[in-house]
């Protein structure tokens, strides 16, 4: 699947103008996890702009090493592949519609072969303010998850610095209680998030914060999902980068606290460090 995606994305990008292709490498480190130690994720993303619409395709390939806590004996590594797609259509200058899809392949988790479907609307109030409403249905073998996002976007300028802020809430409703041999105890989760990005002559800095418990949450506008029974609470994000004419280089640091529910392990700390390279085909 990865080879087909890469070849298709490369050929499409070479043949079509108004396209972007990017790759992201993420190193993952876990502390106090029952079995996880470290891992890596590779993302390959293709984006193309049509006259009134946009399509994005993302392929994710991740590997997480595992071992027994006391003896340090090696366990089967966690291997995950995800293919996600998003289609955005501009109904008018101020209104747009979005649909998205994710397919999950996991060698260990009960959520293997899960499918996530998304719908969303975005309304520009004026040149500086926007409101977004998104809903996602995650279809797993033993349960379903409904997620509802409400996001407010504000753009403003101070001297020569362009800012964009986002704030909003996520509400998650889990229909079902069986995650493999583990019984889910909570079905409703609410969290809020706040992001602020600044751009000065192409230099980028971003700060992000998420607070409130969440489980099986869909992220990144429907292109990413946490499909394991990992109850996340606080998450902090720092981004630094530089935008050139055709190339963007962005580094990112993410720190999270979470609880591994089936393992009954609380206060699991994870640190992710990533590098993203993006190339624009503006022919």
LOLOGU-521708 format. One line per 8 residues: number of its first residue (from 1); for each residue z, y, x of N, C-alpha, C. Coordinates in steps of 0.1 Angstrom, whole numbers. Each point is the difference from the previous one (the first is absolute). Layout:
REM LOLOGU-521708
NUM = Z/Y/X/Z/Y/X/Z/Y/X | ...
REM end
This chain:
REM LOLOGU-521708
1 = 0/-12/8/0/12/-8/0/13/9 | 8/-1/11/0/12/8/-13/3/7 | -7/-10/4/-13/2/7/-10/6/-10 | -1/-5/-12/-9/5/-10/3/15/-3 | 13/3/-1/4/14/-3/-4/9/11 | 3/-4/13/-3/9/11/-15/2/2 | -8/-10/-2/-15/1/2/-5/9/-11 | 4/-2/-13/-4/8/-11/4/15/2
9 = 12/2/4/5/14/2/-8/7/11 | -2/-7/11/-7/6/11/-14/3/-4 | -8/-9/-6/-13/3/-4/-1/11/-10 | 9/0/-9/0/10/-11/2/14/6 | 10/0/10/3/13/6/-11/5/9 | -8/-9/6/-11/5/8/-12/4/-8 | -1/-5/-12/-12/3/-8/3/11/-10 | 12/3/-3/3/9/-10/8/12/6
17 = -4/12/-5/7/12/4/12/1/-9 | 9/10/3/12/3/-8/9/-13/-1 | 1/-7/11/8/-12/1/11/2/10 | 10/-8/-1/11/-1/10/4/-14/3 | 3/-3/12/4/-14/4/13/2/9 | 10/-8/-2/12/2/7/7/-13/3 | 8/0/11/8/-12/3/14/4/3 | 10/-8/-4/14/3/2/7/-12/6
25 = 8/3/11/8/-11/6/14/4/-2 | 8/-9/-5/15/2/-3/8/-10/7 | 10/4/8/9/-9/6/13/1/-8 | 6/-12/-4/11/-1/-9/12/-7/8 | 12/7/-2/12/-6/6/11/0/-10 | 7/-12/-1/10/-2/-10/14/-2/7 | 10/6/-7/14/-2/5/8/-5/-12 | 8/-10/3/9/-6/-10/-7/-8/-11
33 = -13/-3/2/-7/-9/-9/5/-14/2 | -1/-8/-11/4/-14/1/-9/-8/9 | -13/3/0/-9/-8/8/-11/8/7 | -3/12/-5/-11/8/6/5/7/13 | -9/0/9/3/7/13/-9/11/3 | -13/-2/1/-10/10/2/-13/-4/-5 | -10/9/-1/-13/-3/-5/-10/11/3 | -12/-2/-6/-10/10/2/-9/-1/-13
41 = -7/11/-3/-9/1/-11/-12/8/5 | -12/-5/-3/-13/6/2/-6/4/-13 | -4/12/-2/-8/4/-12/-13/5/4 | -10/-3/-8/-14/5/2/-4/6/-13 | -4/13/0/-2/7/-13/-14/7/1 | -7/-1/-12/-13/6/-1/1/9/-13 | -5/12/1/-1/10/-11/-13/6/0 | -6/2/-13/-12/6/-1/0/10/-12
49 = -5/12/2/0/10/-11/-14/1/-6 | -1/-2/-13/-12/2/-8/0/14/-5 | -9/3/-9/-1/14/-5/12/4/-8 | 5/-9/-9/11/3/-8/11/-11/1 | 0/-8/10/9/-11/1/3/-4/14 | 9/-9/2/4/-4/13/5/-15/-1 | -4/-8/10/5/-14/0/7/-2/13 | 11/-7/0/8/-4/12/2/-15/0
57 = -2/-7/12/3/-14/1/9/-2/12 | 10/-7/-1/10/-2/11/2/-15/2 | -1/-5/12/4/-14/3/12/1/10 | 10/-8/-4/13/0/8/3/-14/5 | 3/-2/12/3/-13/7/13/2/7 | 10/-7/-4/13/1/7/6/-13/4 | 8/0/10/7/-11/5/15/4/4 | 10/-7/-5/14/3/2/6/-13/6
65 = 6/1/12/7/-11/6/14/-2/-6 | 4/-13/-1/12/-4/-6/8/-10/9 | 13/1/-1/8/-10/7/14/-2/-6 | 6/-11/3/14/-2/-6/9/9/7 | 10/5/-8/9/11/4/9/-4/12 | 5/-12/-1/10/-4/10/-7/-7/12 | -8/-10/-3/-6/-8/11/-12/6/6 | -6/10/-6/-12/7/4/-12/-10/0
73 = 1/-11/-7/-11/-9/0/-12/7/-8 | -12/-2/4/-11/6/-6/-3/-6/-14 | -3/9/-10/-4/-4/-13/-15/3/-2 | -5/-5/-11/-14/3/-3/-2/15/-2 | -10/6/7/-2/14/-1/-5/3/-14 | 3/12/-5/-5/5/-13/-14/6/3 | -10/-5/-7/-14/5/1/-5/5/-13 | -5/12/0/-4/7/-13/-13/6/2
81 = -9/-1/-10/-12/7/-1/-1/7/-14 | -4/12/0/-2/7/-12/-13/8/0 | -7/-1/-11/-12/8/-2/2/9/-12 | -2/13/2/3/10/-10/-12/9/-2 | -2/5/-12/-11/9/-3/5/11/-10 | -6/12/2/3/11/-9/-13/8/-3 | -1/3/-13/-12/8/-4/5/12/-7 | -5/12/4/4/13/-5/-12/7/-6
89 = 1/4/-13/-11/7/-6/4/14/-5 | -7/10/4/3/14/-4/-7/2/-14 | 8/0/-10/-5/3/-14/-4/14/-1 | 7/9/6/-4/15/1/6/5/12 | -1/14/2/5/6/12/16/-1/1 | 6/-2/-12/15/0/0/6/-13/-4 | -8/-10/-4/5/-13/-5/-7/-12/7 | 8/-9/5/-6/-12/6/7/-13/-5
97 = -7/-11/1/5/-13/-5/-1/-10/12 | 11/-8/1/0/-10/11/3/-14/-5 | -6/-10/6/3/-14/-2/2/-7/13 | 8/-10/1/3/-6/13/3/-15/-2 | -1/-8/11/2/-14/-1/4/-5/14 | 10/-10/0/5/-6/12/0/-15/-2 | -5/-8/10/1/-14/0/9/-5/12 | 9/-9/-2/10/-4/10/-2/-14/4
105 = 0/-3/13/0/-14/5/12/-1/9 | 9/-9/-3/13/-1/8/3/-15/2 | 3/-4/13/2/-14/3/14/-5/-4 | 9/9/-4/14/-4/-2/6/5/-14 | -3/12/-4/6/7/-11/-4/-6/-13 | 8/0/-11/-4/-5/-13/-10/10/-6 | -2/12/5/-9/9/-5/-14/-1/6 | -3/-11/6/-13/-4/5/-10/0/-12
113 = -12/5/3/-10/2/-11/3/10/-10 | 9/9/3/3/11/-10/-11/10/-1 | -1/6/-12/-11/10/-2/7/12/-6 | -4/12/5/6/13/-4/-11/8/-5 | 1/5/-13/-10/9/-6/6/14/-3 | -8/10/3/5/14/-1/-9/9/-8 | 6/9/-7/-7/11/-7/7/13/2 | -7/11/1/6/13/2/-9/11/-4
121 = 7/12/-3/-6/12/-4/6/11/9 | -9/9/4/4/12/8/-5/13/-6 | 9/10/-2/-4/12/-6/4/12/9 | -10/8/3/2/12/8/4/11/-9 | 12/6/1/5/11/-8/-7/13/5 | -1/1/13/-7/12/6/-4/-5/14 | -4/10/8/-4/-4/14/11/-5/9 | 12/2/-5/12/-3/9/9/-11/-6
129 = -2/-3/-13/9/-10/-6/-7/-11/-7 | 5/-12/1/-6/-12/-6/11/-9/-5 | -3/-8/-11/9/-10/-5/-8/-13/-1 | 7/-11/4/-6/-13/-1/9/-10/-7 | -7/-8/-8/7/-11/-8/-7/-13/4 | 8/-10/4/-6/-13/4/8/-11/-6 | -6/-11/-3/6/-12/-5/-6/-12/7 | 9/-10/3/-5/-12/7/6/-12/-7
137 = -8/-11/-1/4/-13/-5/-1/-10/12 | 11/-6/4/-1/-10/10/2/-14/-6 | -10/-8/1/-1/-13/-7/3/-11/10 | 12/-6/0/4/-11/8/1/-12/-9 | 2/-12/7/0/-13/-8/12/0/-9 | 12/4/4/12/-2/-8/5/13/-6 | -5/11/3/4/13/-6/-10/10/2 | 1/11/-8/-8/12/1/8/12/3
145 = -6/10/6/7/13/3/-9/11/-5 | 7/9/-8/-6/13/-5/6/11/8 | -9/8/6/5/12/7/-7/13/-5 | 8/10/-1/-5/13/-5/4/11/10 | -10/8/4/2/10/10/-3/14/-6 | 8/10/2/-3/13/-3/1/9/12 | -10/7/4/-1/7/12/-4/15/-2 | 7/9/7/-4/14/0/-5/4/14
153 = -11/7/1/-5/4/13/-1/15/0 | 4/6/11/0/14/2/-6/4/14 | -10/8/0/-7/5/12/4/15/2 | 3/3/12/3/14/3/-3/3/15 | 0/13/3/-3/4/14/10/10/4 | 4/-1/13/9/9/6/-5/4/14 | -4/13/1/-7/4/12/-13/-8/2 | -1/-7/11/-12/-8/2/2/-15/-2
161 = 11/-4/-7/4/-14/-2/-2/-3/-14 | -8/-11/-3/-2/-5/-13/10/-11/-3 | 6/1/-11/10/-10/-4/-4/-7/-13 | 4/-13/-1/-1/-7/-13/12/-8/-2 | 7/2/-11/12/-7/-4/-2/-9/-12 | 6/-11/0/0/-10/-11/14/-4/-4 | 3/-1/-12/12/-5/-5/-2/-8/-13 | 8/-10/-3/-2/-7/-12/10/-12/-1
169 = -2/-8/-11/9/-11/-3/-8/-12/-2 | 6/-12/3/-5/-13/-3/9/-7/-9 | -5/-6/-10/7/-9/-9/-6/-14/0 | 9/-10/2/-5/-14/1/7/-8/-10 | -8/-8/-7/5/-9/-11/-5/-14/3 | 9/-9/3/-4/-14/4/2/-9/-13 | -11/-7/-3/0/-9/-12/1/-14/6 | 11/-6/-1/3/-13/6/11/0/10
177 = 5/-11/4/11/-1/9/-1/-10/11 | -10/-8/0/-1/-11/10/-9/4/12 | 6/1/12/-8/2/12/2/-12/9 | -8/-10/-2/2/-13/7/13/-6/-6 | 9/-4/10/13/-5/-4/11/10/-3 | -4/13/2/10/11/-2/-2/6/-14 | 11/4/-6/0/6/-13/2/15/2 | -9/8/-4/1/15/1/11/5/-10
185 = 9/8/5/12/5/-8/-3/13/-6 | -8/9/5/-3/13/-5/-15/0/-4 | -3/7/-11/-14/1/-5/-5/14/0 | 9/10/2/-5/14/-2/4/8/13 | -9/7/5/2/8/12/-6/14/-1 | 8/10/5/-5/14/0/2/6/13 | -10/6/6/1/7/13/-8/13/0 | 3/8/9/-7/13/1/-5/2/15
193 = -10/8/2/-6/2/13/-3/15/2 | -1/4/13/-3/13/3/-7/0/14 | -12/6/0/-8/1/12/-5/14/3 | 0/4/12/-5/13/4/-9/-1/13 | -12/4/-1/-9/0/11/-5/14/4 | -1/2/13/-5/13/5/-12/-2/9 | -9/9/-1/-12/0/9/-2/13/6 | 0/1/14/-2/12/7/-11/-2/10
201 = -12/5/-3/-11/-1/9/-3/-15/3 | 1/-8/-10/-3/-15/2/12/-8/5 | 11/6/4/12/-7/4/8/-3/-13 | 4/-13/-1/6/-5/-12/15/-4/2 | 9/4/-9/13/-5/0/4/-3/-14 | 6/-11/-3/4/-4/-13/14/-6/0 | 8/3/-11/13/-5/-2/0/-6/-14 | 6/-12/-1/1/-7/-13/14/-6/-2
209 = 4/-1/-13/13/-6/-3/-1/-7/-13 | 5/-12/-1/1/-7/-13/14/-5/-2 | 6/2/-12/13/-4/-3/1/-7/-13 | 9/-9/-1/1/-8/-12/-5/-14/1 | 6/-10/-5/-4/-14/1/-14/-2/-6 | -8/-8/6/-13/-4/-5/-3/-14/5 | -7/-7/-9/-4/-14/3/-14/-3/-4 | -8/-6/8/-14/-3/-2/-8/13/-3
217 = 3/10/8/-6/13/-3/-14/1/6 | -9/7/-8/-13/3/4/0/14/6 | -7/1/12/0/13/7/-15/4/3 | -1/11/7/-12/6/5/-11/0/-10 | 3/5/-12/-10/3/-11/-6/-13/-4 | 7/-11/0/-5/-13/-5/-6/-9/11 | 0/4/13/-6/-8/10/10/-9/8 | 13/2/-2/10/-8/7/11/-5/-10
225 = 6/-11/3/11/-5/-9/9/-9/9 | 13/1/-3/10/-8/6/3/-12/-10 | -6/-11/3/0/-12/-9/11/-10/2 | 9/3/10/11/-9/2/13/5/-7 | 10/-8/-2/12/4/-7/9/7/10 | -5/12/4/7/8/9/4/13/-7 | 12/1/-4/5/12/-8/2/12/10 | -9/9/0/0/12/9/8/11/-7
233 = 7/8/9/8/11/-5/-5/13/7 | 5/4/11/-4/12/7/-11/-2/10 | -10/8/0/-11/0/10/-3/13/5 | -2/1/13/-3/13/7/-13/-1/7 | -8/10/0/-14/-1/6/-2/13/8 | -5/-2/12/-5/11/8/-14/-2/5 | -9/9/-2/-14/-1/4/-3/11/10 | -8/-3/10/-5/10/9/-15/-4/3
241 = -8/11/2/-14/-4/2/-9/12/3 | -13/-2/2/-9/10/3/-14/-3/-7 | -5/10/-7/-13/-2/-7/-10/8/9 | -11/-8/4/-11/6/7/-12/1/-10 | -11/3/4/-12/2/-9/-3/-13/-7 | -1/-11/7/-4/-13/-7/11/-10/1 | 10/2/8/10/-10/3/14/5/-3 | 8/-8/-7/14/3/-2/9/-11/7
249 = 10/5/7/10/-9/7/14/3/-5 | 6/-10/-7/13/3/-6/9/-11/4 | 12/4/5/11/-10/3/11/1/-11 | 7/-10/-2/10/0/-11/12/-9/3 | 12/5/-3/12/-8/1/7/-1/-13 | 4/-12/-4/6/-3/-13/13/-7/3 | 11/5/-6/13/-7/1/5/-3/-14 | 4/-13/-3/4/-3/-13/13/-9/0
257 = 7/1/-11/12/-8/-3/-4/-9/-12 | 4/-13/0/-4/-8/-11/10/-12/0 | -2/-8/-11/8/-12/-2/-10/-12/-2 | 2/-10/7/-8/-12/-2/7/-9/-11 | -6/0/-12/7/-5/-11/2/-16/0 | -11/-7/3/2/-15/0/9/-5/11 | 1/8/11/8/-4/12/14/6/-2 | 2/8/-10/13/7/-2/5/7/12
265 = -9/8/6/2/7/12/-2/15/-3 | 11/8/2/-1/14/-3/-1/8/13 | -3/13/-1/0/9/11/-10/-5/11 | -12/-4/-4/-11/-3/9/-7/12/4 | -1/3/13/-7/12/5/-13/-4/5 | -10/8/-3/-14/-2/5/-5/12/6 | -7/-1/11/-7/12/7/-14/-4/2 | -9/8/-6/-15/-2/2/-5/12/8
273 = -9/-3/10/-7/10/8/-14/-3/-2 | -8/10/-4/-15/-3/-2/-8/11/6 | -13/-4/3/-10/9/4/-13/-1/-8 | -5/11/-5/-11/-1/-9/-12/8/6 | -12/-6/1/-12/6/5/-10/1/-12 | -5/12/-2/-9/2/-12/-13/7/5 | -11/-5/-3/-13/6/3/-8/4/-12 | -5/12/0/-8/5/-12/-15/0/4
281 = -8/-6/-9/-15/0/1/-5/12/-8 | -2/11/6/-5/12/-7/-14/3/4 | -9/-8/-5/-14/2/4/-8/9/-9
REM end
